[in-house]
Amino acid sequence: MFDRRVAEEILNTAAQAVSDMSFCEDKDRYLAVNGQLKPVPKRAALPQDQDVRRLRGRDSVLPVSCSAVTT
């Protein structure tokens, strides 16, 4: 479909658009890679990563502290 660099650029553009809205905040971003959600950009692990991994690619509500996850 996309190579990873192009996909990350699209995800970053979407995150910037969300951040430009005064009532929204982008807490973190994840990119689906081989069926796994990976943080973008690459960074040290955060507590919400465990919650995201438990989703196993399914849509779901995350705990309030992680509610603004863009996938």
PDB file of N, CA, C and O in Angstrom:
ATOM      1  N   MET A   1       0.839  -1.178   0.000  1.00  0.00           N
ATOM      2  CA  MET A   1       0.000   0.000   0.000  1.00  0.00           C
ATOM      3  C   MET A   1       0.884   1.242   0.000  1.00  0.00           C
ATOM      4  O   MET A   1       1.086   1.830  -1.062  1.00  0.00           O
ATOM      5  N   PHE A   2       1.420   1.666   1.142  1.00  0.00           N
ATOM      6  CA  PHE A   2       2.325   2.804   1.244  1.00  0.00           C
ATOM      7  C   PHE A   2       3.653   2.294   1.759  1.00  0.00           C
ATOM      8  O   PHE A   2       3.713   1.293   2.473  1.00  0.00           O
ATOM      9  N   ASP A   3       4.725   2.993   1.389  1.00  0.00           N
ATOM     10  CA  ASP A   3       5.943   2.659   2.117  1.00  0.00           C
ATOM     11  C   ASP A   3       5.869   3.398   3.448  1.00  0.00           C
ATOM     12  O   ASP A   3       5.110   4.357   3.591  1.00  0.00           O
ATOM     13  N   ARG A   4       6.638   2.961   4.397  1.00  0.00           N
ATOM     14  CA  ARG A   4       6.509   3.483   5.761  1.00  0.00           C
ATOM     15  C   ARG A   4       6.725   4.997   5.824  1.00  0.00           C
ATOM     16  O   ARG A   4       6.011   5.689   6.550  1.00  0.00           O
ATOM     17  N   ARG A   5       7.693   5.515   5.079  1.00  0.00           N
ATOM     18  CA  ARG A   5       7.971   6.955   5.136  1.00  0.00           C
ATOM     19  C   ARG A   5       6.763   7.771   4.679  1.00  0.00           C
ATOM     20  O   ARG A   5       6.401   8.762   5.313  1.00  0.00           O
ATOM     21  N   VAL A   6       6.138   7.347   3.572  1.00  0.00           N
ATOM     22  CA  VAL A   6       4.953   8.050   3.071  1.00  0.00           C
ATOM     23  C   VAL A   6       3.811   7.938   4.080  1.00  0.00           C
ATOM     24  O   VAL A   6       3.113   8.919   4.336  1.00  0.00           O
ATOM     25  N   ALA A   7       3.620   6.765   4.646  1.00  0.00           N
ATOM     26  CA  ALA A   7       2.561   6.573   5.640  1.00  0.00           C
ATOM     27  C   ALA A   7       2.783   7.462   6.861  1.00  0.00           C
ATOM     28  O   ALA A   7       1.833   8.040   7.390  1.00  0.00           O
ATOM     29  N   GLU A   8       4.035   7.574   7.311  1.00  0.00           N
ATOM     30  CA  GLU A   8       4.338   8.441   8.458  1.00  0.00           C
ATOM     31  C   GLU A   8       4.076   9.899   8.120  1.00  0.00           C
ATOM     32  O   GLU A   8       3.598  10.648   8.972  1.00  0.00           O
ATOM     33  N   GLU A   9       4.377  10.320   6.896  1.00  0.00           N
ATOM     34  CA  GLU A   9       4.107  11.703   6.487  1.00  0.00           C
ATOM     35  C   GLU A   9       2.601  11.982   6.510  1.00  0.00           C
ATOM     36  O   GLU A   9       2.172  13.043   6.962  1.00  0.00           O
ATOM     37  N   ILE A  10       1.808  11.038   6.028  1.00  0.00           N
ATOM     38  CA  ILE A  10       0.348  11.200   6.035  1.00  0.00           C
ATOM     39  C   ILE A  10      -0.165  11.273   7.469  1.00  0.00           C
ATOM     40  O   ILE A  10      -0.993  12.124   7.794  1.00  0.00           O
ATOM     41  N   LEU A  11       0.324  10.385   8.320  1.00  0.00           N
ATOM     42  CA  LEU A  11      -0.085  10.374   9.726  1.00  0.00           C
ATOM     43  C   LEU A  11       0.305  11.678  10.417  1.00  0.00           C
ATOM     44  O   LEU A  11      -0.485  12.227  11.185  1.00  0.00           O
ATOM     45  N   ASN A  12       1.502  12.178  10.158  1.00  0.00           N
ATOM     46  CA  ASN A  12       1.950  13.434  10.757  1.00  0.00           C
ATOM     47  C   ASN A  12       1.123  14.622  10.266  1.00  0.00           C
ATOM     48  O   ASN A  12       0.829  15.531  11.042  1.00  0.00           O
ATOM     49  N   THR A  13       0.747  14.623   8.988  1.00  0.00           N
ATOM     50  CA  THR A  13      -0.104  15.689   8.453  1.00  0.00           C
ATOM     51  C   THR A  13      -1.471  15.670   9.137  1.00  0.00           C
ATOM     52  O   THR A  13      -2.005  16.719   9.496  1.00  0.00           O
ATOM     53  N   ALA A  14      -2.033  14.475   9.314  1.00  0.00           N
ATOM     54  CA  ALA A  14      -3.323  14.352  10.003  1.00  0.00           C
ATOM     55  C   ALA A  14      -3.219  14.817  11.452  1.00  0.00           C
ATOM     56  O   ALA A  14      -4.111  15.503  11.952  1.00  0.00           O
ATOM     57  N   ALA A  15      -2.134  14.444  12.123  1.00  0.00           N
ATOM     58  CA  ALA A  15      -1.941  14.854  13.518  1.00  0.00           C
ATOM     59  C   ALA A  15      -1.801  16.369  13.620  1.00  0.00           C
ATOM     60  O   ALA A  15      -2.302  16.972  14.569  1.00  0.00           O
ATOM     61  N   GLN A  16      -1.131  16.984  12.664  1.00  0.00           N
ATOM     62  CA  GLN A  16      -0.992  18.444  12.676  1.00  0.00           C
ATOM     63  C   GLN A  16      -2.349  19.110  12.486  1.00  0.00           C
ATOM     64  O   GLN A  16      -2.642  20.116  13.132  1.00  0.00           O
ATOM     65  N   ALA A  17      -3.174  18.560  11.610  1.00  0.00           N
ATOM     66  CA  ALA A  17      -4.511  19.113  11.390  1.00  0.00           C
ATOM     67  C   ALA A  17      -5.350  19.031  12.669  1.00  0.00           C
ATOM     68  O   ALA A  17      -6.093  19.961  12.984  1.00  0.00           O
ATOM     69  N   VAL A  18      -5.233  17.931  13.399  1.00  0.00           N
ATOM     70  CA  VAL A  18      -5.953  17.782  14.669  1.00  0.00           C
ATOM     71  C   VAL A  18      -5.440  18.806  15.672  1.00  0.00           C
ATOM     72  O   VAL A  18      -6.231  19.440  16.370  1.00  0.00           O
ATOM     73  N   SER A  19      -4.127  18.970  15.749  1.00  0.00           N
ATOM     74  CA  SER A  19      -3.531  19.915  16.702  1.00  0.00           C
ATOM     75  C   SER A  19      -3.906  21.361  16.386  1.00  0.00           C
ATOM     76  O   SER A  19      -3.955  22.204  17.282  1.00  0.00           O
ATOM     77  N   ASP A  20      -4.171  21.648  15.106  1.00  0.00           N
ATOM     78  CA  ASP A  20      -4.542  23.010  14.717  1.00  0.00           C
ATOM     79  C   ASP A  20      -5.937  23.396  15.191  1.00  0.00           C
ATOM     80  O   ASP A  20      -6.266  24.581  15.234  1.00  0.00           O
ATOM     81  N   MET A  21      -6.759  22.418  15.545  1.00  0.00           N
ATOM     82  CA  MET A  21      -8.095  22.713  16.066  1.00  0.00           C
ATOM     83  C   MET A  21      -7.961  23.052  17.547  1.00  0.00           C
ATOM     84  O   MET A  21      -7.341  22.308  18.307  1.00  0.00           O
ATOM     85  N   SER A  22      -8.532  24.151  17.942  1.00  0.00           N
ATOM     86  CA  SER A  22      -8.343  24.635  19.310  1.00  0.00           C
ATOM     87  C   SER A  22      -8.932  23.703  20.369  1.00  0.00           C
ATOM     88  O   SER A  22      -8.508  23.753  21.524  1.00  0.00           O
ATOM     89  N   PHE A  23      -9.878  22.871  20.013  1.00  0.00           N
ATOM     90  CA  PHE A  23     -10.532  22.009  20.991  1.00  0.00           C
ATOM     91  C   PHE A  23     -10.002  20.576  20.988  1.00  0.00           C
ATOM     92  O   PHE A  23     -10.534  19.722  21.696  1.00  0.00           O
ATOM     93  N   CYS A  24      -8.953  20.301  20.195  1.00  0.00           N
ATOM     94  CA  CYS A  24      -8.414  18.940  20.107  1.00  0.00           C
ATOM     95  C   CYS A  24      -6.924  18.927  20.436  1.00  0.00           C
ATOM     96  O   CYS A  24      -6.217  19.925  20.296  1.00  0.00           O
ATOM     97  N   GLU A  25      -6.484  17.766  20.875  1.00  0.00           N
ATOM     98  CA  GLU A  25      -5.073  17.589  21.184  1.00  0.00           C
ATOM     99  C   GLU A  25      -4.658  16.185  20.753  1.00  0.00           C
ATOM    100  O   GLU A  25      -5.344  15.206  21.048  1.00  0.00           O
ATOM    101  N   ASP A  26      -3.544  16.100  20.062  1.00  0.00           N
ATOM    102  CA  ASP A  26      -2.999  14.819  19.641  1.00  0.00           C
ATOM    103  C   ASP A  26      -2.035  14.349  20.727  1.00  0.00           C
ATOM    104  O   ASP A  26      -0.971  14.936  20.921  1.00  0.00           O
ATOM    105  N   LYS A  27      -2.420  13.279  21.436  1.00  0.00           N
ATOM    106  CA  LYS A  27      -1.584  12.770  22.521  1.00  0.00           C
ATOM    107  C   LYS A  27      -0.477  11.865  22.003  1.00  0.00           C
ATOM    108  O   LYS A  27       0.641  11.892  22.517  1.00  0.00           O
ATOM    109  N   ASP A  28      -0.780  11.063  20.987  1.00  0.00           N
ATOM    110  CA  ASP A  28       0.202  10.128  20.452  1.00  0.00           C
ATOM    111  C   ASP A  28      -0.291   9.612  19.114  1.00  0.00           C
ATOM    112  O   ASP A  28      -1.465   9.758  18.774  1.00  0.00           O
ATOM    113  N   ARG A  29       0.620   9.004  18.353  1.00  0.00           N
ATOM    114  CA  ARG A  29       0.276   8.469  17.038  1.00  0.00           C
ATOM    115  C   ARG A  29       0.847   7.070  16.906  1.00  0.00           C
ATOM    116  O   ARG A  29       1.933   6.768  17.402  1.00  0.00           O
ATOM    117  N   TYR A  30       0.081   6.220  16.222  1.00  0.00           N
ATOM    118  CA  TYR A  30       0.515   4.847  15.976  1.00  0.00           C
ATOM    119  C   TYR A  30       0.266   4.526  14.507  1.00  0.00           C
ATOM    120  O   TYR A  30      -0.725   4.962  13.920  1.00  0.00           O
ATOM    121  N   LEU A  31       1.165   3.770  13.937  1.00  0.00           N
ATOM    122  CA  LEU A  31       1.061   3.339  12.553  1.00  0.00           C
ATOM    123  C   LEU A  31       0.951   1.816  12.538  1.00  0.00           C
ATOM    124  O   LEU A  31       1.719   1.133  13.216  1.00  0.00           O
ATOM    125  N   ALA A  32       0.005   1.282  11.772  1.00  0.00           N
ATOM    126  CA  ALA A  32      -0.137  -0.174  11.655  1.00  0.00           C
ATOM    127  C   ALA A  32       0.967  -0.704  10.747  1.00  0.00           C
ATOM    128  O   ALA A  32       1.043  -0.348   9.571  1.00  0.00           O
ATOM    129  N   VAL A  33       1.827  -1.563  11.309  1.00  0.00           N
ATOM    130  CA  VAL A  33       2.929  -2.171  10.573  1.00  0.00           C
ATOM    131  C   VAL A  33       2.847  -3.680  10.783  1.00  0.00           C
ATOM    132  O   VAL A  33       3.012  -4.174  11.898  1.00  0.00           O
ATOM    133  N   ASN A  34       2.590  -4.402   9.695  1.00  0.00           N
ATOM    134  CA  ASN A  34       2.469  -5.870   9.772  1.00  0.00           C
ATOM    135  C   ASN A  34       1.495  -6.312  10.868  1.00  0.00           C
ATOM    136  O   ASN A  34       1.769  -7.254  11.612  1.00  0.00           O
ATOM    137  N   GLY A  35       0.364  -5.626  10.956  1.00  0.00           N
ATOM    138  CA  GLY A  35      -0.656  -6.003  11.921  1.00  0.00           C
ATOM    139  C   GLY A  35      -0.416  -5.523  13.345  1.00  0.00           C
ATOM    140  O   GLY A  35      -1.222  -5.808  14.230  1.00  0.00           O
ATOM    141  N   GLN A  36       0.665  -4.808  13.585  1.00  0.00           N
ATOM    142  CA  GLN A  36       0.975  -4.290  14.928  1.00  0.00           C
ATOM    143  C   GLN A  36       0.964  -2.767  14.886  1.00  0.00           C
ATOM    144  O   GLN A  36       1.397  -2.172  13.899  1.00  0.00           O
ATOM    145  N   LEU A  37       0.475  -2.132  15.947  1.00  0.00           N
ATOM    146  CA  LEU A  37       0.497  -0.671  16.038  1.00  0.00           C
ATOM    147  C   LEU A  37       1.829  -0.238  16.630  1.00  0.00           C
ATOM    148  O   LEU A  37       2.186  -0.625  17.743  1.00  0.00           O
ATOM    149  N   LYS A  38       2.566   0.578  15.863  1.00  0.00           N
ATOM    150  CA  LYS A  38       3.881   1.060  16.283  1.00  0.00           C
ATOM    151  C   LYS A  38       3.811   2.570  16.475  1.00  0.00           C
ATOM    152  O   LYS A  38       3.186   3.262  15.671  1.00  0.00           O
ATOM    153  N   PRO A  39       4.450   3.099  17.540  1.00  0.00           N
ATOM    154  CA  PRO A  39       4.431   4.543  17.754  1.00  0.00           C
ATOM    155  C   PRO A  39       5.189   5.279  16.653  1.00  0.00           C
ATOM    156  O   PRO A  39       6.204   4.798  16.151  1.00  0.00           O
ATOM    157  N   VAL A  40       4.681   6.442  16.292  1.00  0.00           N
ATOM    158  CA  VAL A  40       5.328   7.309  15.301  1.00  0.00           C
ATOM    159  C   VAL A  40       5.430   8.678  15.916  1.00  0.00           C
ATOM    160  O   VAL A  40       4.416   9.159  16.422  1.00  0.00           O
ATOM    161  N   PRO A  41       6.565   9.353  15.919  1.00  0.00           N
ATOM    162  CA  PRO A  41       7.849   8.773  15.525  1.00  0.00           C
ATOM    163  C   PRO A  41       8.322   7.770  16.583  1.00  0.00           C
ATOM    164  O   PRO A  41       7.783   7.704  17.687  1.00  0.00           O
ATOM    165  N   LYS A  42       9.341   6.995  16.212  1.00  0.00           N
ATOM    166  CA  LYS A  42       9.875   6.018  17.172  1.00  0.00           C
ATOM    167  C   LYS A  42      10.324   6.764  18.417  1.00  0.00           C
ATOM    168  O   LYS A  42      10.917   7.839  18.330  1.00  0.00           O
ATOM    169  N   ARG A  43      10.040   6.187  19.564  1.00  0.00           N
ATOM    170  CA  ARG A  43      10.350   6.838  20.839  1.00  0.00           C
ATOM    171  C   ARG A  43      10.416   5.782  21.929  1.00  0.00           C
ATOM    172  O   ARG A  43      10.128   4.608  21.695  1.00  0.00           O
ATOM    173  N   ALA A  44      10.794   6.209  23.105  1.00  0.00           N
ATOM    174  CA  ALA A  44      10.809   5.302  24.257  1.00  0.00           C
ATOM    175  C   ALA A  44       9.370   4.887  24.575  1.00  0.00           C
ATOM    176  O   ALA A  44       8.426   5.627  24.296  1.00  0.00           O
ATOM    177  N   ALA A  45       9.215   3.719  25.149  1.00  0.00           N
ATOM    178  CA  ALA A  45       7.884   3.203  25.483  1.00  0.00           C
ATOM    179  C   ALA A  45       7.186   4.108  26.498  1.00  0.00           C
ATOM    180  O   ALA A  45       7.821   4.662  27.395  1.00  0.00           O
ATOM    181  N   LEU A  46       5.885   4.246  26.343  1.00  0.00           N
ATOM    182  CA  LEU A  46       5.036   5.009  27.260  1.00  0.00           C
ATOM    183  C   LEU A  46       4.002   4.063  27.866  1.00  0.00           C
ATOM    184  O   LEU A  46       3.734   3.001  27.304  1.00  0.00           O
ATOM    185  N   PRO A  47       3.419   4.437  29.008  1.00  0.00           N
ATOM    186  CA  PRO A  47       2.443   3.559  29.667  1.00  0.00           C
ATOM    187  C   PRO A  47       1.267   3.153  28.765  1.00  0.00           C
ATOM    188  O   PRO A  47       0.803   2.016  28.855  1.00  0.00           O
ATOM    189  N   GLN A  48       0.777   4.044  27.906  1.00  0.00           N
ATOM    190  CA  GLN A  48      -0.377   3.702  27.076  1.00  0.00           C
ATOM    191  C   GLN A  48      -0.033   2.698  25.979  1.00  0.00           C
ATOM    192  O   GLN A  48      -0.941   2.110  25.392  1.00  0.00           O
ATOM    193  N   ASP A  49       1.238   2.485  25.688  1.00  0.00           N
ATOM    194  CA  ASP A  49       1.609   1.517  24.661  1.00  0.00           C
ATOM    195  C   ASP A  49       1.096   0.118  25.000  1.00  0.00           C
ATOM    196  O   ASP A  49       0.702  -0.632  24.107  1.00  0.00           O
ATOM    197  N   GLN A  50       1.100  -0.226  26.256  1.00  0.00           N
ATOM    198  CA  GLN A  50       0.604  -1.544  26.667  1.00  0.00           C
ATOM    199  C   GLN A  50      -0.890  -1.658  26.359  1.00  0.00           C
ATOM    200  O   GLN A  50      -1.349  -2.698  25.886  1.00  0.00           O
ATOM    201  N   ASP A  51      -1.645  -0.597  26.624  1.00  0.00           N
ATOM    202  CA  ASP A  51      -3.075  -0.601  26.313  1.00  0.00           C
ATOM    203  C   ASP A  51      -3.301  -0.737  24.810  1.00  0.00           C
ATOM    204  O   ASP A  51      -4.189  -1.470  24.376  1.00  0.00           O
ATOM    205  N   VAL A  52      -2.505  -0.037  24.024  1.00  0.00           N
ATOM    206  CA  VAL A  52      -2.636  -0.093  22.568  1.00  0.00           C
ATOM    207  C   VAL A  52      -2.299  -1.488  22.055  1.00  0.00           C
ATOM    208  O   VAL A  52      -2.994  -2.000  21.177  1.00  0.00           O
ATOM    209  N   ARG A  53      -1.250  -2.113  22.581  1.00  0.00           N
ATOM    210  CA  ARG A  53      -0.887  -3.470  22.163  1.00  0.00           C
ATOM    211  C   ARG A  53      -2.011  -4.464  22.446  1.00  0.00           C
ATOM    212  O   ARG A  53      -2.239  -5.386  21.664  1.00  0.00           O
ATOM    213  N   ARG A  54      -2.713  -4.276  23.564  1.00  0.00           N
ATOM    214  CA  ARG A  54      -3.816  -5.175  23.920  1.00  0.00           C
ATOM    215  C   ARG A  54      -4.973  -5.109  22.923  1.00  0.00           C
ATOM    216  O   ARG A  54      -5.766  -6.046  22.835  1.00  0.00           O
ATOM    217  N   LEU A  55      -5.076  -4.017  22.176  1.00  0.00           N
ATOM    218  CA  LEU A  55      -6.148  -3.887  21.189  1.00  0.00           C
ATOM    219  C   LEU A  55      -5.979  -4.879  20.041  1.00  0.00           C
ATOM    220  O   LEU A  55      -6.963  -5.293  19.427  1.00  0.00           O
ATOM    221  N   ARG A  56      -4.748  -5.256  19.753  1.00  0.00           N
ATOM    222  CA  ARG A  56      -4.438  -6.194  18.656  1.00  0.00           C
ATOM    223  C   ARG A  56      -5.112  -5.772  17.355  1.00  0.00           C
ATOM    224  O   ARG A  56      -5.677  -6.599  16.640  1.00  0.00           O
ATOM    225  N   GLY A  57      -5.045  -4.468  17.056  1.00  0.00           N
ATOM    226  CA  GLY A  57      -5.572  -3.955  15.803  1.00  0.00           C
ATOM    227  C   GLY A  57      -7.061  -3.678  15.787  1.00  0.00           C
ATOM    228  O   GLY A  57      -7.586  -3.197  14.783  1.00  0.00           O
ATOM    229  N   ARG A  58      -7.756  -3.973  16.880  1.00  0.00           N
ATOM    230  CA  ARG A  58      -9.202  -3.739  16.947  1.00  0.00           C
ATOM    231  C   ARG A  58      -9.473  -2.298  17.389  1.00  0.00           C
ATOM    232  O   ARG A  58      -8.675  -1.703  18.113  1.00  0.00           O
ATOM    233  N   ASP A  59     -10.591  -1.752  16.952  1.00  0.00           N
ATOM    234  CA  ASP A  59     -11.043  -0.460  17.458  1.00  0.00           C
ATOM    235  C   ASP A  59     -11.589  -0.666  18.850  1.00  0.00           C
ATOM    236  O   ASP A  59     -12.262  -1.661  19.116  1.00  0.00           O
ATOM    237  N   SER A  60     -11.305   0.266  19.740  1.00  0.00           N
ATOM    238  CA  SER A  60     -11.804   0.166  21.102  1.00  0.00           C
ATOM    239  C   SER A  60     -11.595   1.486  21.813  1.00  0.00           C
ATOM    240  O   SER A  60     -10.852   2.350  21.349  1.00  0.00           O
ATOM    241  N   VAL A  61     -12.252   1.626  22.930  1.00  0.00           N
ATOM    242  CA  VAL A  61     -12.055   2.790  23.790  1.00  0.00           C
ATOM    243  C   VAL A  61     -10.870   2.489  24.698  1.00  0.00           C
ATOM    244  O   VAL A  61     -10.770   1.397  25.257  1.00  0.00           O
ATOM    245  N   LEU A  62      -9.980   3.456  24.842  1.00  0.00           N
ATOM    246  CA  LEU A  62      -8.845   3.315  25.751  1.00  0.00           C
ATOM    247  C   LEU A  62      -9.154   4.060  27.037  1.00  0.00           C
ATOM    248  O   LEU A  62     -10.059   4.894  27.066  1.00  0.00           O
ATOM    249  N   PRO A  63      -8.415   3.773  28.100  1.00  0.00           N
ATOM    250  CA  PRO A  63      -8.609   4.512  29.352  1.00  0.00           C
ATOM    251  C   PRO A  63      -8.535   6.025  29.096  1.00  0.00           C
ATOM    252  O   PRO A  63      -7.905   6.461  28.132  1.00  0.00           O
ATOM    253  N   VAL A  64      -9.164   6.804  29.940  1.00  0.00           N
ATOM    254  CA  VAL A  64      -9.242   8.260  29.765  1.00  0.00           C
ATOM    255  C   VAL A  64      -7.876   8.878  29.525  1.00  0.00           C
ATOM    256  O   VAL A  64      -7.758   9.779  28.694  1.00  0.00           O
ATOM    257  N   SER A  65      -6.846   8.431  30.216  1.00  0.00           N
ATOM    258  CA  SER A  65      -5.516   9.019  30.059  1.00  0.00           C
ATOM    259  C   SER A  65      -4.958   8.781  28.665  1.00  0.00           C
ATOM    260  O   SER A  65      -3.996   9.442  28.275  1.00  0.00           O
ATOM    261  N   CYS A  66      -5.538   7.850  27.898  1.00  0.00           N
ATOM    262  CA  CYS A  66      -5.042   7.515  26.565  1.00  0.00           C
ATOM    263  C   CYS A  66      -6.129   7.712  25.505  1.00  0.00           C
ATOM    264  O   CYS A  66      -6.060   7.092  24.444  1.00  0.00           O
ATOM    265  N   SER A  67      -7.105   8.538  25.758  1.00  0.00           N
ATOM    266  CA  SER A  67      -8.266   8.604  24.878  1.00  0.00           C
ATOM    267  C   SER A  67      -8.007   9.262  23.528  1.00  0.00           C
ATOM    268  O   SER A  67      -8.812   9.093  22.612  1.00  0.00           O
ATOM    269  N   ALA A  68      -6.929   9.995  23.373  1.00  0.00           N
ATOM    270  CA  ALA A  68      -6.685  10.691  22.099  1.00  0.00           C
ATOM    271  C   ALA A  68      -5.573  10.008  21.319  1.00  0.00           C
ATOM    272  O   ALA A  68      -4.515  10.593  21.084  1.00  0.00           O
ATOM    273  N   VAL A  69      -5.818   8.784  20.925  1.00  0.00           N
ATOM    274  CA  VAL A  69      -4.834   8.028  20.156  1.00  0.00           C
ATOM    275  C   VAL A  69      -5.254   8.019  18.707  1.00  0.00           C
ATOM    276  O   VAL A  69      -6.379   7.627  18.396  1.00  0.00           O
ATOM    277  N   THR A  70      -4.378   8.441  17.811  1.00  0.00           N
ATOM    278  CA  THR A  70      -4.639   8.441  16.383  1.00  0.00           C
ATOM    279  C   THR A  70      -4.022   7.189  15.787  1.00  0.00           C
ATOM    280  O   THR A  70      -2.820   6.954  15.913  1.00  0.00           O
ATOM    281  N   THR A  71      -4.854   6.390  15.136  1.00  0.00           N
ATOM    282  CA  THR A  71      -4.318   5.193  14.480  1.00  0.00           C
ATOM    283  C   THR A  71      -4.623   5.231  13.006  1.00  0.00           C
ATOM    284  O   THR A  71      -4.254   4.311  12.276  1.00  0.00           O
TER     285      THR A  71
END
